[in-house]
């Protein structure tokens, strides 16, 4: 808690030094979105409409969060009805937009907004089926750090104003503070290599092909190659061929000392948590903003669990909302996209008990309204001692890269590591 309090104090100090230019309360700071004369024009056209928001519906907690923290405000303050359209997979909405376009529907489409990122965003962007650029033309866009490559690149694909961030997640590791002292934690992949050799059978990682497993080995690739910067942009075959063999060499070096000697790997986060809870291994993982806290609350890991990060290359990403170019209600979708960036709504989304549990999409240092600052600070205070130190997490943040790297890494891991 002392580290958390220190980080919050520094945040308050930074906020006190920021100029008022970052205040989010005036719509005049940005030009209006394409096709509108002003933000007031957007609000006028949105009033009395329904927004069909298509998004993955597999989490009851997330669904309830949307219904609780967005829908009432949209109804009461903007006269907008939010229709949450649950999806089994985001690609279902992508396919609907494509099918409508192929059928000649250039307006009046059934999808007003999509929760999206990565490959699905890239598909619609390349097909020129997204409205925009608009993401830097809504009032709360001034709270977003658009210079951050983790935001302006979506898995290596330039956002370029065609989607707006909603929340974030960052890879973190979990240890049991009763079994291990903080000063003994590995703080790099190099440290982890030595730790694995000294503690045979006590470490494993999720199988690549799972999101977290692939993200874990990407971090190792960054470290082996001396940084993430050269991996940004489009897929680079020459770069991949230079460093991927070094990655397979490292992971094969680990295998004899992994749990089960690398003959099998956990395929879900729950599987990894179970091994950790049963003290078969000494590390698990999370991407929750509150670190180990949510998994502790769910009874998946010991109460003495704590989360931490390496000094570098802990990959994080942002997820976004996008608006199809043929959307029936672009104005309403813009209002929803702006609302979810509102500081008090951003504060609500990180509080574990509210069920969403992902990190901020905004840069809290840009918020100047006292009530909003208090809400953001209060939200972080709810994390407790099981969370990663926020300063350390921020310092270690690295962006994700082009989806082709993920495809190649997953296929090549099966060939050069798992089947070797």
Phi, psi and omega in degrees: 000329180298318179295319180296316179299320178298316181296320179294322178299316179297321179299315179299318180298315179299315181301322183293340182264353184283141177286162184290352180301339181273000181300140186263007192272356183241129181284346184288350183290339183231154174290154180292157177297157181305133178091000181235148182279332184192171176293328176297325176296319177301311182299320181295318181287336181279334185299133178083009183254172174244134177255121176269099181263110180269124182203157178306129185249020187280356180243114177299325182294317179292318178301316180293323178300313180298315181293331184270318190259348179243309188305313181297320179294316180299320180290311188283321187262335184238355181067028182251134174265126179264119176254102180280118181255103184286139180241147169287324179211139182302331181299338178297319177290321178301314180296323178297317179297317180296315180297320178296319180295318179295334177274004176087011181277099181265352175206164179076020182293162185276351181248114179270327182204148181230136167281120196208158162189176174063225187299322181296320175297315183298322179300310182289325180293315180295328179279359181056045181247019178247140173290144176145190358287137185225342193296336177260017182238023171246150189307314184282000176295340178291347178271354183265136178274086184289349177280346182286120181296339176290342178258312186281353171239125179256100187051046176085350182268123179302129181290312174054033174083008183263001172205154183239138185291149176247311183203179184220164176212148181222138179294131177220156176257159181234138174227167178258116184292345175277340182258340188214139176276146182302322182291347180264002182288141172292143182239015177198168175293329176295315176299318182296322178302315178294321180297317180298317180296324182279344183228066185301139177083358188258006180221145166207171178224161182290147182298124172303144195111330161275148185302313184290325179296318179292320179297322180298315182284336173298319178301320177296322178297319177302312184295318180298327184265001175086015177148169180264344190302320183289347180270351180287152182096196183289159180304132182242104184299317182296317179297316180298315182293337178285319189253337181301317178301326176294325177294314180296324177298316179297312184293326175290328175297324179290324197309315183299338182254008177277165170304134183062017181054030177072012178286335176214156181227145177301142183253351176222160176297325178298320177299317180293317177302320182296318177297319179294314181299321181278006177062029173277332177226167186251359178221142168236199182212167175201161169236011182288144178299328181270015176064229184286346187306309181300320179292327174297313181299328179276000178075020185271336182221163183298153180295340180271009179290147178221151178255156181204171178229158167291171179290335182214166167065033172266103191289133174232162178212165176247145171252159196224172166239142179230158183239119178298150182294337180258016182304141180287331187226071180295319181300313180297320179297322178297321179294318178297315180299324178288320181298319185290348174267356180299131187306319181291331176285324175296321177298318182297326187287339182269347181288120186307319185292345178278349168093347180275303167076014176258165188278178182293146168263343181262162173269107185301336180293344181270357181270128183244338179298126187301318181295321179290320176301316180297321180295317180294317179293319180297325178296315180296326180297336180286348184295322181078186187283352179280352184275156173291141175304123186297327177293317180295319179297315180296320181293332184268355187298132174227145182280161173275175190228180185313136182304335180296327176297319180298315180300315182291317180299318181294317180291317183287329175299318178298322184281317191258349179240298188294322183261004184289000000 
